[in-house]
């Protein structure tokens, strides 16, 4: 088993390096192709593109330390909805629509100026 690991570990490290290099190059090429002509921004280097990739991962993808919070919330809401009666489900949906501004116009809780 350890002999197999000796062959797989270098390949995994090489794969990560290649994947990172390709990702950085794609971000750099897309940035330099689109943003300077459209908005007049400066072109970026490979290392800046790699930094953008890391920043996006931190801001939007988490660090991979635990499961996605969004999927956990969706799972919990789905479990709660299954335990509700049809009347409770409809009342919940109506409350969510009203809360997020998708209720009927001029109804309860609407504010006209």
ZIURHU-V416610 format. One line per field, one symbol per residue. ss: DSSP state (~ for helix, > for strand, _ for the rest). psi: psi as a letter, one per 40 degrees, with the letter a starting at -180 (. if undefined). A space follows every 10 residues. Layout:
BEGIN
ss = ???
psi = ???
END
This chain:
BEGIN
ss = _~~~~~~~~~ ~~~~~~~~~~ ~~~~~~~~~~ ~~~~~~~~~_ _____~~~~~ ~~~~~~~~~~ ~_______~~ ~~~~~~~~~~ ~~~__~~~~~ ~~~~~~~~~_ __________ ___
psi = dddddddddd dddddddddd dddddddddd ddddddddee iiiiiddddd dddddddddd eaeediihdd dddddddddd ddeiiddddd ddddddddde feiiieahei hi.
END
